C-alpha cells in the first residue's frame, strides 16, 4: 500500500474518531445547537489542516527519497575511491620493490 493510501486511511480514521467524539459529547443534541454553527467551521479547519499535513508529509517523503538517493550515490563514490586508493597503494609498493630489485641487481653487477 502506498504512503498516500496510508495517509488517507489515517484521515478516515481521524474523521471517524472526531465524529464519534462529537456524538458522545452530548447524545441526542444536534451539533449545530451545541456549537452555534461553529461545527462547520471546525470541520473545514480540520479538513484544511489534514490536507496541509498530507501535503507536508508527501513533501517530506520526496525529500527523504532524494536524501536517500544522494546518500547512496555518495556511498558508491566513497567505495570506488577506496578501491582506487587501494589499487594505487599496491602499485606504489610494487614499483618500489621493482626499483629496489633493480638497485640490488646493479650493485651485484658492479661487484
C-alpha positions as CSV (number, residue, x, y, z in Angstrom):
1,X,0.0,0.0,0.0
2,X,1.4,3.4,-0.9
3,X,2.1,6.1,1.6
4,X,-0.8,8.1,0.2
5,X,-3.2,5.2,0.9
6,X,-1.9,5.1,4.5
7,X,-2.4,8.8,4.9
8,X,-5.9,8.5,3.5
9,X,-6.7,5.7,5.9
10,X,-5.4,7.8,8.8
11,X,-7.6,10.7,7.6
12,X,-10.6,8.5,7.5
13,X,-9.8,7.2,11.0
14,X,-9.4,10.7,12.3
15,X,-12.7,11.7,10.8
16,X,-14.5,8.7,12.4
17,X,-12.8,9.4,15.7
18,X,-13.8,13.1,15.7
19,X,-17.4,12.3,14.7
20,X,-17.6,9.8,17.5
21,X,-16.3,12.3,20.0
22,X,-18.9,14.9,18.8
23,X,-21.7,12.3,19.1
24,X,-20.5,11.1,22.5
25,X,-20.2,14.6,23.8
26,X,-23.9,15.3,24.2
27,X,-26.0,12.5,22.9
28,X,-29.3,13.5,21.2
29,X,-28.4,17.2,20.6
30,X,-27.7,18.3,17.1
31,X,-24.2,19.5,16.5
32,X,-25.4,22.9,15.4
33,X,-27.2,23.6,18.6
34,X,-24.2,22.7,20.7
35,X,-21.6,24.7,18.7
36,X,-23.8,27.6,17.5
37,X,-22.8,26.9,13.8
38,X,-19.1,26.6,14.6
39,X,-19.1,22.9,13.8
40,X,-18.9,23.5,10.0
41,X,-16.0,26.0,10.6
42,X,-14.2,23.4,12.8
43,X,-14.8,20.7,10.2
44,X,-13.5,23.0,7.4
45,X,-10.5,24.0,9.5
46,X,-9.7,20.4,10.4
47,X,-10.0,19.3,6.8
48,X,-7.6,22.1,5.7
49,X,-5.2,21.1,8.5
50,X,-5.3,17.5,7.4
51,X,-4.8,18.4,3.8
52,X,-1.8,20.6,4.7
53,X,-0.4,17.7,6.8
54,X,-0.9,15.3,3.8
55,X,0.9,17.8,1.5
56,X,3.7,18.3,4.1
57,X,4.1,14.5,4.6
58,X,4.3,14.0,0.8
59,X,6.9,16.7,0.5
60,X,8.9,15.2,3.4
61,X,8.7,11.8,1.7
62,X,10.1,13.3,-1.5
63,X,12.9,15.0,0.4
64,X,13.7,11.8,2.2
65,X,13.8,9.9,-1.1
66,X,16.2,12.5,-2.5
67,X,18.3,12.3,0.6
68,X,18.4,8.5,0.4
69,X,19.4,8.6,-3.3
70,X,22.2,11.2,-2.6
71,X,23.4,9.1,0.3
72,X,23.5,6.0,-1.9
73,X,25.5,7.9,-4.6
74,X,28.0,9.2,-2.0
75,X,28.4,5.7,-0.6
76,X,29.1,4.3,-4.1
77,X,31.6,7.1,-4.7
78,X,33.4,6.5,-1.4
79,X,33.6,2.8,-2.2
80,X,35.0,3.4,-5.6
81,X,37.6,5.9,-4.3
82,X,38.6,3.5,-1.5
83,X,39.1,0.8,-4.1
84,X,41.1,3.1,-6.3
85,X,43.3,4.2,-3.4
86,X,44.0,0.6,-2.6
87,X,45.0,-0.1,-6.1
88,X,47.3,2.9,-6.2
89,X,48.9,1.9,-2.9
90,X,49.5,-1.6,-4.2
91,X,51.0,-0.2,-7.5
92,X,53.2,2.1,-5.4
93,X,54.6,-0.8,-3.3
94,X,55.2,-2.9,-6.4
95,X,57.0,-0.1,-8.1
96,X,59.2,0.4,-5.0
97,X,60.0,-3.3,-4.8
98,X,60.9,-3.3,-8.5
99,X,63.3,-0.3,-8.1
100,X,64.8,-2.0,-5.1
101,X,65.4,-5.2,-7.1
102,X,67.0,-3.1,-9.9
103,X,69.3,-1.4,-7.5
104,X,70.4,-4.7,-5.9
105,X,70.9,-6.2,-9.4
106,X,73.0,-3.2,-10.5
107,X,75.1,-3.4,-7.2
108,X,75.7,-7.2,-7.8
109,X,77.0,-6.5,-11.3
110,X,79.4,-3.9,-10.1
111,X,81.0,-6.3,-7.6
